[in-house]
Amino acid sequence: MSPAVTHPAVQFLAASATEKHRPLIITLFAVFVVATLVITVWAGRQTKSASDFYAGGRQFTAFQNGLAVSGDYMSAASFLGIAGSIAIFGYDGFLYSIGFLVAWLVALLLVAEPLRNSGRYTMGDVLAYRMKQRPVRTAAGASTIVVSIFYLLAQMAGAGVLVSLLLGITTDAGKVLIVALVGVLMILYVTIGGMKGTTWVQMVKAVLLIAGTILITFLILLKFNFNISDLLGTAAKNSGKGSDFLNPGLKYGKTGTTKLDFISLGIALVLGTAGLPHILIRFYTVPTAKAARKSVNWAIGIIGAFYLMTIVLGFGAAAILKPGDIIASNPAGNTAAPLAALEIGGGADSTGGAILLAVISAVAFATILAVVAGLTLASSSSFAHDIYANVIRKGKATEKEEMRAARWSTVAIGAVAIVLGAFARDLNVAGLVALAFAVAASANLPTILYSLFWKRFTTQGALWSIYGGLVSSVVLVLFSPVVSGNPKTSMFKGVDFHWFPLENPGLISIPLGFLLGILGSLLSKEEPDKGKYAELEVKSLTGIGAH
């Protein structure tokens, strides 16, 4: 891997701010890390059972869970990736905000309440209710782990570019070390605190992120006298693209391929949330289905306000920074928001700029740590509960053994995320998350919906849907321009083995996942258990017999 090219002006901008005020920056980071570790240890002491570890004892209120869900959802992709995409591509970058927000309506209307009523700890509980336990749980566990690792890549990439900017690190080795540090912290959060610790960290992070975003949004609007038209006009002029910056087509729409890529991205974003494992397990932390539904309402309000502010963050960065400096700092634009904070605070030589950069970067780092903890918990829970306890041990594992398996799997998943994250550090984190959404919508969503709402669905249909959606989406990503073929933005530069032209596989893999679920069920010789389906239907819609 060749080191990222850093523009001298950007290097000076970051280095002068951090060198002069490095003690302040390190102190802010240290305060957050120590505070969250204290919360994790406190929560860990209250984690006595599997229910505590997997679902936080189902003791969180709708507002608390809504705050935690929004904290889980507003990841590095939201704060760093979307702002960077808007700063570079204008209108087309803003499409990420729309897609992420609209996706919550699908989650609210289709899966939040039925999933809470039907499952216990994981997605596998729902899928295996009326299917053959071992093959379906194995498939659900594999899918959960793969989707989580894709999402983890984005957070690791965000952590690498963020802390590198802050500390003036330009070497590959230094950036890999940062990724490893984040991985170690996330392993500690999950192994010690479980769901309780992770939930409290996410709540704290959500409050910090919203407060920090409000502050930067206010300062950017103040600079332009709260005149949105002036802000957008300056951004368009400063971008060098003119009016094209504010119109569709700068990234998507120029060719037939980019038009298809836009459709693929849109489908993945809108459908992906309802299949994300770390979001789905959040519905199990509340005591009732009503609370699950209310928590999604709270999350929609909080997330909606945040994504409206990303418009100001992205276009504000484009208006006050040189586009060449944004790209030179990070080719994917991930540092646009922190650089904008530095500039709006008074510049690299000012105390105000350094303080604002430190605060916003600490908030972004908090965002990354909280999300990676949630993702790791989702994947380790699925391995321990679905694969270890119900497949390997055939339901004979004790709670203590199950929790031990979850902790060891956390270490393994963290190690994999560290290794892959080192390769993904120069990719736009919003784009990486969109890939995770595509995999989730291809493998998980069809199976969840068919299990809940289709009487004819069978074990074979579930396996075809999960494995077909999972394999097709992953293979298409591996042979797409995201991995190779583009000398500037691909994960592996200098090689080209891509044959799939789209950056997002959703247009192909999502319909394929749904279609395979239908074909597998209709061609199956297995007779669906109508009694079990009737039980699941009553349970999912009314909550009778729910945990």
Buried (B, 14 or more C-beta within 10 A) or exposed (E): BEEBEBBEBBBEBBBBBBEBBBEBBBEBBEEBBEEBBEBBEBBBEBBEEBBBBBBBBBBBBBBBBBBBBBBBBBBBBBBBBBBBBBBBBBBBBBBBBEBBBBBBBBBBEBBBBBBBBBBBBBBBBBBBBBBBBBBBBBBBBBBBBBBBBBBBBBBBBBBBBBBBBBBBBBEBEBBBBBBBBBBEBBBBBBBBBBBBBBBBBBBBBBBBBBEBBEBBBBBBBEBBEEEEEEBBBBBBBBBEBEEBBBBBBBBBBEEEEBEBBBBBBBBBBBBBBBBBBBBBBBBBBBBBBEBBBBBBBBBBEBBEEBBEBBBBBBBBBBBBBBBEBBBBBBBBBBBBBBBBBBBBBBBBEBEEBBBBBBBBBBBBBBBBBBBBBBBBBBBBBBBBBBBBBBBBBEEEBEBEBBBBBBBBBBBBBBBBBBBBBBBBBBBBBBBBBBBBBBBBBBBBBBBBBBBBBBEEBBBBBBBBBBBBBBBBBBEBBBBBBBBBBBEEBBBBBEEBEBEBBBBBBBBBBBBBBBBBBBBBBEEBEEEBBEEEBEBBBEBBBEBEEBB
